[in-house]
Amino acid sequence: MDRMPTIDRNLLRIALFEILWSQSVDDKVAVSEAVEIAQELSTKESAGYINGILGRVIVLKSVISLT
């Protein structure tokens, strides 16, 4: 995490909140927005990395204990 650009960490934080706790934002929309912003503001590899992490979180969402 230390080597990750600050913008990427913050995009992941926002998208994870939207995916795990927000009822008003669709999961795919949260991922799409994070990836789009990463493409504009971060490194070439960032968008793919963020997409991969958030995609995996969506898959595991039902087994992640939020209590």
Residue pairs with C-beta under 8 A, 6 or more apart in sequence:
1 9
5 42
5 43
5 46
7 37
7 38
7 41
7 42
7 46
8 38
8 42
8 43
8 46
8 49
8 50
11 34
11 37
11 38
11 42
11 50
12 34
12 50
12 53
12 54
14 34
15 30
15 31
15 33
15 34
15 50
15 54
16 54
16 57
18 25
18 27
18 30
19 25
19 27
19 30
19 31
19 54
19 57
19 58
19 61
20 57
20 61
20 64
20 66
21 66
22 30
27 58
27 61
30 54
31 50
31 51
31 54
31 55
31 58
34 50
34 51
34 54
35 47
35 50
35 51
35 54
38 46
38 47
38 50
39 46
39 47
57 64
